[in-house]
Amino acid sequence: MIKGGFVYIMANNRPTLYTGVTNNLAKRIYQHKNKVGSWFTSTYNLNKLVYFEYFDTIEQAIIREKQIKDMNRKDKLLLIQKINPAFKDLHNKILDVSLR
């Protein structure tokens, strides 16, 4: 049974933002980068993982996803800037963690 979950934010260079939730972050980001499974992210070329949080249960991650989706754009950008001020792609960071 899958227990943990991630909430994440994808962006492009504008940045257009997309918030999602998953139990397998590396796989989901791979899908987004390869334009599989999400019309919105493929249409707007959201190919950078700019933010993520891990939770012990998927239910907690879903609650946090809803909180973030309820934020206005300014607050989402501030949230991202706290951990990723340069809006760098964090994809390699999660790959490093998942390979350990």
LINWOKA-V694687 format. One line per field, one symbol per residue. psi: psi as a letter, one per 30 degrees, with the letter a starting at -180 (. if undefined). burial: b if it has 24 or more other ideal C-beta (glycine too) atoms within 12 Angstrom, else e. A space follows every 10 residues. Layout:
psi=???
burial=???
This chain:
psi=kkellkklkl lafekkkkkl klfjeeeeee eefghkfjee eeeghjgkjf klkklfleee eeeeeeeeff lleeeeeeee fefifghljg eeeeeeeff.
burial=eeeebbbbbb bbeebebbbb bbbebbebbe bbbeeeebee beeeebbbbb bbbbbeeeee beebbeebee eeeeebeebb eeebeebebb beebeeeeee
